[in-house]
Amino acid sequence: MRKIGNIITMIALAFVVAWLAGCSGCNPPPEPTGIDKTQGPETGGTPVRITGDKFDMKKGVTVTFGGKNAANVTVPSKTEITAVTPPGTAGQSVAIVVTNTRKPDAPVTLPQQFTYTDATPPTITGTDPADGTMLSGPFEDSLNVRNSVAITFSEAVNSASGSVTVQVESTPDSLSLESGPVSGSVSGAGNTITFTSEKPMRVGRKYTVAVSGVTDTAGNVLAAPHTFSFTIPS
């Protein structure tokens, strides 16, 4: 009887070993192979579709972009994942990692990376002269005090974009009257745009500068028009 019992035990152990061997692939790691979008705005919110195989439909998956969890992750089939990108840093390319919930120790990185693009509009951080400035003399030449104004932005901008206009009006202490637009040209480099007037700016005048529509190098437009003025008293 003992021999029969030993045989039964051995048979039972063999069944257990065979079951374990057969179930070694019950919870396999995911096999992501591609993603339909490889770039999107730094603000996040880009819907993406990840393809591959062996995605966990029952327990779900975790998808990260540069270590940040994606939102609205769904697994419609074992070969497809949909998700929405989290926020990131403009210009940065990050790794995309997929992990099956039932296989948390086996994260898999996609062969592609996701690149975050600039989505932030430029802002004006300073002007020369500053808004409300009264330029004080004495001036070497009261009829030729200066001929340019500069606008500084939070990032590099396209100087050929948008509009920079200057209006002039005489001050109450001026000996002559003048009003209307000032002719000039716009140039720039990096984060600064300069308006250079054709006619020298002179005493007894108030100059008002309006800036609008300027874009950064990614095409984001200045959020709102900006106006500043300065006075050159007689």
DOVODO-211728 format. One record per residue (C-alpha): residue number from 1; residue in three letters; z, y, x negated. Coordinates in Angstrom, 1 decimal. Each point is the difference from the previous one (the first is absolute). Layout:
<rs>
+-----+------+--------+--------+--------+
! pos ! code !     zz !     yy !     xx !
+-----+------+--------+--------+--------+
! NUM !  ALA !      Z !      Y !      X !
...
+-----+------+--------+--------+--------+
</rs>
This chain:
<rs>
+-----+------+--------+--------+--------+
! pos ! code !     zz !     yy !     xx !
+-----+------+--------+--------+--------+
!   1 !  MET !    0.0 !    0.0 !    0.0 !
!   2 !  ARG !    0.8 !    2.3 !   -2.8 !
!   3 !  LYS !   -3.5 !   -0.5 !   -1.4 !
!   4 !  ILE !   -1.5 !    0.8 !    3.4 !
!   5 !  GLY !    2.1 !    3.2 !    0.1 !
!   6 !  ASN !   -1.1 !    1.0 !   -3.4 !
!   7 !  ILE !   -3.6 !   -0.5 !    1.0 !
!   8 !  ILE !    0.4 !    2.2 !    3.1 !
!   9 !  THR !    1.7 !    2.7 !   -2.0 !
!  10 !  MET !   -2.8 !    0.0 !   -2.5 !
!  11 !  ILE !   -2.6 !    0.1 !    2.8 !
!  12 !  ALA !    1.8 !    3.0 !    1.5 !
!  13 !  LEU !    0.2 !    1.8 !   -3.3 !
!  14 !  ALA !   -3.7 !   -0.6 !   -0.5 !
!  15 !  PHE !   -0.7 !    1.5 !    3.4 !
!  16 !  VAL !    2.1 !    3.1 !   -0.8 !
!  17 !  VAL !   -1.7 !    0.4 !   -3.4 !
!  18 !  ALA !   -3.5 !   -0.3 !    1.7 !
!  19 !  TRP !    1.0 !    2.5 !    2.6 !
!  20 !  LEU !    1.2 !    2.5 !   -2.5 !
!  21 !  ALA !   -3.2 !   -0.5 !   -2.1 !
!  22 !  GLY !   -2.1 !    0.5 !    3.1 !
!  23 !  CYS !    1.8 !    3.1 !    1.0 !
!  24 !  SER !   -0.2 !    1.7 !   -3.4 !
!  25 !  GLY !   -2.7 !    2.2 !    1.5 !
!  26 !  CYS !    1.8 !    0.7 !    3.3 !
!  27 !  ASN !    1.0 !    3.5 !   -1.1 !
!  28 !  PRO !   -2.7 !    0.9 !   -2.6 !
!  29 !  PRO !   -0.2 !    3.4 !   -1.6 !
!  30 !  PRO !   -2.6 !    2.4 !    1.4 !
!  31 !  GLU !   -3.5 !    0.3 !   -1.5 !
!  32 !  PRO !   -1.2 !    3.6 !    0.5 !
!  33 !  THR !   -3.5 !    0.6 !   -1.3 !
!  34 !  GLY !   -1.0 !    3.5 !    1.2 !
!  35 !  ILE !    0.7 !    3.1 !    2.0 !
!  36 !  ASP !   -2.5 !    2.1 !    2.0 !
!  37 !  LYS !    1.1 !    3.4 !   -1.2 !
!  38 !  THR !    1.1 !    0.8 !   -3.6 !
!  39 !  GLN !    0.9 !    3.7 !    0.5 !
!  40 !  GLY !    1.6 !    2.3 !    2.5 !
!  41 !  PRO !    2.0 !    3.2 !    0.3 !
!  42 !  GLU !    3.3 !    0.5 !   -1.8 !
!  43 !  THR !    1.7 !    0.5 !    3.4 !
!  44 !  GLY !   -0.6 !   -3.7 !    0.8 !
!  45 !  GLY !   -1.1 !   -1.2 !    3.4 !
!  46 !  THR !   -3.2 !   -1.7 !   -1.1 !
!  47 !  PRO !   -0.6 !   -3.2 !    2.1 !
!  48 !  VAL !   -1.1 !   -2.8 !   -2.3 !
!  49 !  ARG !   -1.1 !   -3.7 !    0.4 !
!  50 !  ILE !    0.9 !   -2.5 !   -2.7 !
!  51 !  THR !   -2.0 !   -3.3 !   -0.1 !
!  52 !  GLY !    0.8 !   -3.3 !   -1.6 !
!  53 !  ASP !    1.7 !   -3.2 !    1.0 !
!  54 !  LYS !    3.4 !   -1.6 !    0.7 !
!  55 !  PHE !    1.6 !    3.1 !    1.6 !
!  56 !  ASP !    3.2 !   -0.9 !    1.9 !
!  57 !  MET !   -0.9 !    0.4 !    3.7 !
!  58 !  LYS !    3.4 !   -1.2 !    1.3 !
!  59 !  LYS !    2.5 !    1.9 !   -2.1 !
!  60 !  GLY !   -2.4 !    2.8 !   -1.1 !
!  61 !  VAL !   -0.6 !    1.6 !   -3.4 !
!  62 !  THR !    1.2 !    3.0 !   -2.0 !
!  63 !  VAL !   -2.6 !    2.4 !   -1.5 !
!  64 !  THR !    0.9 !    2.6 !   -2.6 !
!  65 !  PHE !   -2.0 !    2.8 !   -1.6 !
!  66 !  GLY !    1.5 !    1.0 !   -3.3 !
!  67 !  GLY !    3.3 !   -1.6 !    1.1 !
!  68 !  LYS !    0.1 !    1.8 !    3.4 !
!  69 !  ASN !   -0.1 !   -2.0 !    3.2 !
!  70 !  ALA !   -3.1 !    0.4 !    2.1 !
!  71 !  ALA !    0.5 !    0.7 !    3.7 !
!  72 !  ASN !   -1.3 !   -1.8 !    3.1 !
!  73 !  VAL !   -0.7 !   -3.2 !   -1.9 !
!  74 !  THR !   -1.5 !   -2.8 !    2.2 !
!  75 !  VAL !   -1.5 !   -3.4 !   -0.8 !
!  76 !  PRO !   -2.8 !   -0.7 !    2.6 !
!  77 !  SER !   -1.0 !   -3.1 !   -1.8 !
!  78 !  LYS !    0.8 !   -1.9 !   -3.2 !
!  79 !  THR !   -2.9 !    1.7 !   -1.7 !
!  80 !  GLU !    0.7 !    3.6 !    1.1 !
!  81 !  ILE !    2.7 !    2.7 !   -0.2 !
!  82 !  THR !   -0.1 !    3.5 !    1.5 !
!  83 !  ALA !    2.3 !    2.7 !   -1.2 !
!  84 !  VAL !    0.4 !    3.8 !   -0.4 !
!  85 !  THR !    0.6 !    1.5 !   -3.4 !
!  86 !  PRO !    3.2 !    1.8 !   -0.9 !
!  87 !  PRO !    0.0 !    3.5 !   -1.6 !
!  88 !  GLY !   -0.7 !    0.2 !   -3.8 !
!  89 !  THR !   -0.9 !    2.4 !   -2.8 !
!  90 !  ALA !   -3.4 !    1.6 !   -0.2 !
!  91 !  GLY !   -2.1 !   -1.4 !   -2.8 !
!  92 !  GLN !    2.2 !   -3.0 !   -0.5 !
!  93 !  SER !   -1.5 !   -3.6 !    0.3 !
!  94 !  VAL !    2.6 !   -2.6 !    1.1 !
!  95 !  ALA !    0.3 !   -3.8 !    0.2 !
!  96 !  ILE !   -0.3 !   -1.7 !    3.4 !
!  97 !  VAL !    2.4 !   -2.9 !    0.4 !
!  98 !  VAL !    0.1 !   -2.6 !    2.8 !
!  99 !  THR !    3.0 !   -2.3 !    0.6 !
! 100 !  ASN !    0.3 !   -2.7 !    2.6 !
! 101 !  THR !    3.4 !    0.3 !    1.8 !
! 102 !  ARG !    0.6 !   -3.7 !   -0.4 !
! 103 !  LYS !   -0.9 !    0.2 !   -3.7 !
! 104 !  PRO !    1.8 !    3.1 !   -1.2 !
! 105 !  ASP !    0.1 !   -1.3 !   -3.6 !
! 106 !  ALA !   -3.8 !    0.0 !   -0.3 !
! 107 !  PRO !   -1.4 !    3.5 !    0.4 !
! 108 !  VAL !   -3.7 !    0.3 !   -0.8 !
! 109 !  THR !   -1.8 !    3.1 !   -1.3 !
! 110 !  LEU !   -3.5 !    0.8 !    1.3 !
! 111 !  PRO !   -2.8 !    0.4 !   -2.6 !
! 112 !  GLN !   -0.7 !    3.5 !    1.3 !
! 113 !  GLN !    2.3 !    3.1 !   -0.2 !
! 114 !  PHE !    0.4 !    2.8 !    2.6 !
! 115 !  THR !   -0.6 !    3.6 !   -1.2 !
! 116 !  TYR !    1.7 !    2.9 !    1.8 !
! 117 !  THR !   -2.1 !    3.1 !    0.4 !
! 118 !  ASP !    1.0 !    3.6 !    0.3 !
! 119 !  ALA !    0.7 !    1.1 !    3.6 !
! 120 !  THR !    2.1 !    3.1 !   -0.6 !
! 121 !  PRO !   -1.5 !    3.4 !    0.5 !
! 122 !  PRO !    0.4 !    2.6 !   -2.8 !
! 123 !  THR !    2.5 !    2.8 !    0.5 !
! 124 !  ILE !    0.2 !    3.5 !   -1.6 !
! 125 !  THR !    2.8 !    0.2 !   -2.5 !
! 126 !  GLY !   -0.5 !    3.5 !   -1.3 !
! 127 !  THR !   -2.3 !    3.0 !   -0.2 !
! 128 !  ASP !   -0.6 !    2.8 !   -2.5 !
! 129 !  PRO !    1.0 !    2.6 !    1.0 !
! 130 !  ALA !    2.7 !   -1.5 !    2.2 !
! 131 !  ASP !    0.1 !    0.9 !    3.7 !
! 132 !  GLY !    1.4 !    3.4 !    0.7 !
! 133 !  THR !   -0.2 !    1.2 !   -3.7 !
! 134 !  MET !   -0.3 !    3.7 !   -0.7 !
! 135 !  LEU !   -1.6 !    0.3 !   -3.4 !
! 136 !  SER !    1.7 !    2.8 !   -1.9 !
! 137 !  GLY !   -1.6 !    2.3 !   -2.5 !
! 138 !  PRO !   -0.6 !    2.0 !   -1.9 !
! 139 !  PHE !   -3.5 !   -1.5 !   -0.3 !
! 140 !  GLU !   -2.3 !    0.6 !   -2.9 !
! 141 !  ASP !   -2.8 !    0.5 !    2.4 !
! 142 !  SER !    0.9 !    0.6 !    3.6 !
! 143 !  LEU !   -3.5 !   -0.8 !    1.1 !
! 144 !  ASN !    0.0 !   -3.4 !   -1.7 !
! 145 !  VAL !    3.4 !   -1.6 !    0.4 !
! 146 !  ARG !   -1.2 !   -3.6 !    0.2 !
! 147 !  ASN !   -2.9 !   -1.9 !    1.4 !
! 148 !  SER !    1.3 !   -3.5 !    0.8 !
! 149 !  VAL !    2.5 !   -1.9 !    2.1 !
! 150 !  ALA !    1.1 !   -3.7 !   -0.6 !
! 151 !  ILE !    1.2 !   -2.7 !    2.4 !
! 152 !  THR !    1.9 !   -3.0 !   -1.3 !
! 153 !  PHE !    0.0 !   -3.3 !    1.9 !
! 154 !  SER !    2.3 !   -3.1 !    0.0 !
! 155 !  GLU !   -2.9 !   -2.1 !   -1.5 !
! 156 !  ALA !   -3.5 !    0.3 !   -1.4 !
! 157 !  VAL !   -2.4 !    1.5 !    2.6 !
! 158 !  ASN !   -3.7 !    0.5 !    0.4 !
! 159 !  SER !   -0.6 !    3.7 !   -0.6 !
! 160 !  ALA !   -3.4 !   -0.1 !    1.7 !
! 161 !  SER !    1.7 !   -1.1 !    3.3 !
! 162 !  GLY !    1.5 !    2.2 !    2.7 !
! 163 !  SER !    0.2 !    3.7 !    0.0 !
! 164 !  VAL !    1.8 !    2.8 !   -2.0 !
! 165 !  THR !   -0.6 !    3.5 !    1.4 !
! 166 !  VAL !    1.6 !    3.3 !   -0.9 !
! 167 !  GLN !    0.3 !    3.1 !    2.3 !
! 168 !  VAL !    0.9 !    3.5 !   -1.3 !
! 169 !  GLU !    1.6 !    3.0 !    1.8 !
! 170 !  SER !    1.2 !    3.3 !   -1.3 !
! 171 !  THR !    3.7 !    0.7 !   -0.2 !
! 172 !  PRO !    1.5 !    3.1 !    1.7 !
! 173 !  ASP !    0.4 !    1.7 !   -3.4 !
! 174 !  SER !   -3.6 !   -0.5 !   -1.0 !
! 175 !  LEU !   -2.2 !    3.0 !   -0.6 !
! 176 !  SER !   -3.1 !   -1.9 !    1.3 !
! 177 !  LEU !   -0.7 !   -2.4 !    2.9 !
! 178 !  GLU !   -1.3 !   -3.5 !   -0.4 !
! 179 !  SER !    0.1 !   -3.1 !    2.2 !
! 180 !  GLY !   -1.9 !   -3.3 !    0.4 !
! 181 !  PRO !   -0.9 !   -3.1 !   -1.9 !
! 182 !  VAL !    0.0 !   -0.2 !   -3.8 !
! 183 !  SER !   -3.0 !   -1.7 !   -1.6 !
! 184 !  GLY !    0.6 !   -2.5 !   -2.7 !
! 185 !  SER !   -0.4 !   -3.5 !   -1.3 !
! 186 !  VAL !    2.3 !   -3.1 !    0.1 !
! 187 !  SER !    0.5 !   -2.3 !   -2.9 !
! 188 !  GLY !    2.6 !   -2.5 !   -1.0 !
! 189 !  ALA !    1.3 !   -2.9 !   -2.1 !
! 190 !  GLY !    2.7 !   -2.6 !    0.6 !
! 191 !  ASN !    2.5 !    1.3 !    2.6 !
! 192 !  THR !   -1.0 !    3.7 !   -0.2 !
! 193 !  ILE !   -2.6 !    2.1 !    1.8 !
! 194 !  THR !   -0.9 !    3.5 !   -1.2 !
! 195 !  PHE !   -1.6 !    2.7 !    2.1 !
! 196 !  THR !   -1.8 !    2.6 !   -2.3 !
! 197 !  SER !   -1.0 !    3.2 !    1.7 !
! 198 !  GLU !   -3.3 !    1.7 !   -0.7 !
! 199 !  LYS !    1.7 !    3.5 !    0.3 !
! 200 !  PRO !    3.2 !    0.7 !   -2.0 !
! 201 !  MET !    3.2 !    0.2 !    2.1 !
! 202 !  ARG !    1.5 !    3.4 !   -0.1 !
! 203 !  VAL !    3.2 !    2.0 !    0.9 !
! 204 !  GLY !    0.6 !    1.1 !    3.5 !
! 205 !  ARG !   -1.1 !   -3.3 !    1.5 !
! 206 !  LYS !    1.4 !   -3.0 !    1.7 !
! 207 !  TYR !   -1.8 !   -3.3 !   -0.5 !
! 208 !  THR !    0.3 !   -2.9 !    2.4 !
! 209 !  VAL !   -1.1 !   -3.5 !   -1.0 !
! 210 !  ALA !   -0.8 !   -2.8 !    2.4 !
! 211 !  VAL !   -0.4 !   -3.6 !   -1.1 !
! 212 !  SER !   -1.2 !   -2.9 !    2.3 !
! 213 !  GLY !   -1.9 !   -3.3 !   -0.1 !
! 214 !  VAL !    0.6 !   -0.8 !   -3.6 !
! 215 !  THR !    0.0 !   -3.7 !   -0.8 !
! 216 !  ASP !    1.5 !   -2.2 !   -2.7 !
! 217 !  THR !   -2.1 !   -2.4 !   -2.1 !
! 218 !  ALA !    0.5 !   -2.7 !    2.7 !
! 219 !  GLY !   -1.3 !    2.3 !    2.7 !
! 220 !  ASN !    3.3 !    0.8 !    1.8 !
! 221 !  VAL !   -0.1 !    3.4 !    1.5 !
! 222 !  LEU !    2.6 !    2.8 !   -0.4 !
! 223 !  ALA !    2.2 !   -0.6 !    3.0 !
! 224 !  ALA !    0.1 !    3.6 !    1.2 !
! 225 !  PRO !   -1.6 !    3.4 !   -1.1 !
! 226 !  HIS !    2.1 !    2.1 !   -2.3 !
! 227 !  THR !    0.1 !    3.8 !   -0.3 !
! 228 !  PHE !    1.7 !    2.2 !   -2.5 !
! 229 !  SER !   -0.3 !    3.6 !   -1.0 !
! 230 !  PHE !    1.0 !    2.4 !   -2.8 !
! 231 !  THR !   -0.1 !    3.8 !   -0.3 !
! 232 !  ILE !   -1.0 !    2.3 !   -2.9 !
! 233 !  PRO !    1.7 !    3.3 !    0.9 !
! 234 !  SER !   -1.3 !    3.3 !   -1.2 !
+-----+------+--------+--------+--------+
</rs>
